[in-house]
Amino acid sequence: MNAHQYHNPYEKLSGTIDIRAVRAAGFRERQFDTGTIRINYVEGPDTGPPLVLIPAQTGTWESYQRVLAPLSHRRRVYAVDVRGHGKSSWTPGEYSWRHLGADMTAFLTEVVRAPAVISGNSSGGLIAANIPNRVAAVILEDAPVFSAEMPRFRDRDRYVYQGLHHLVETLGNLDDRDLANYLRGLTLPISETRQRGVPEWFVSFLSRRIRAFQMRHPDQPVDIRYFPQNLRLLFKSLSMFDPDFARALVDGRFYDGLDHADALARVSCPLLVLHADWRRLPSHGLIGAMDDQDAARIAQLAPHNRYKHIHANHVIHMFKPRQFVTAVDTFLLEVTPAGDGARRA
């Protein structure tokens, strides 16, 4: 393993699944040592060809907890923690598309060992689109294709970029940080004149509860079971997230190894584009992952793609799990009826 400035304190907790429904569906949590880092993942029962799920930035495999069981009826499902997330290695100073692509290529080669369907949400979709081989089909779940390229990401469609900058500012100091501060000052634009934020009293309430948990369980990720599920998962994921991952996107280190148009043009296997809701405001840019022009450009570069809009938040599999499972199952039954699918050239 390479030496880094600091390490993931939760990496050694791998092997325990706290979610009863996921355990009951036959999933097990494991780690794969690439020789450079450890990739944490869950693996379901061997019910068919492999399907690999890659979560969004700050997310872990647990974001897929509502869809793992139904997806595993016909396929052997893997869901990973990307480096810098969950129980996978933190590698400060070594975050880029090139690093992530090498990680997933090694995972497919050494763990999955067969052409797999790769489904990625948000940044996970960009990883999926950029894997050169051992891929049977690709599913882009509201991936920020083109919108997360510089300089557009920073200058034109800057809402998400500014959110990452806010994350680095509020959570970047691992030695002294209050996870609730991430919500302090974070706003969702409703219109040019209206924004929705989190009330200060609620941020203070969350701060007290989180700090109390950390005092009682100093060696555990933040997991407050009486929080609503999405809020509970947000803080658990943030507590297991290396902020240098976001910092690399803000300061420009991350972008080596991925040209969006080139990656899409090289996708010759079946491709499904799932597009969540979006809107554009002049003072904020794109509120979402991609607009209709981006979707049209994907269709030009990969004319064999199948497109589906789902009226949902960015993380479709969390907020509309049934629609996500239906879309994935329908696509895979159509393009891989025998369970094999075409391999990428």
Secondary structure, DSSP 8 states (H G I E B T S, - for coil): ----SS--TTGGGTT----HHHHHTT-EEEEEE-SS-EEEEEE----SSEEEEE--TT--GGGGTTTHHHHTTTSEEEEE--TTSTTS---TT--SHHHHHHHHHHHIIIII-S-EEEEEETHHHHHHHT--SSEEEEEEES--TTTTSTTHHHHTS-HHHHHHHHHHHHH--TTS--GGGGGTT-EEESSSS-EEE--HHHHHHHHHHHHHHHHH-TTS----TTS-HHHHHHHHHHHT--HHHHHHHHHTGGGTT--HHHHHHT--S-EEEEE---EEETTTEEESS--HHHHHHHHHHSTT-EEEE-SS-S-HHHHSHHHHHHHHHHHHHHH-TTS------
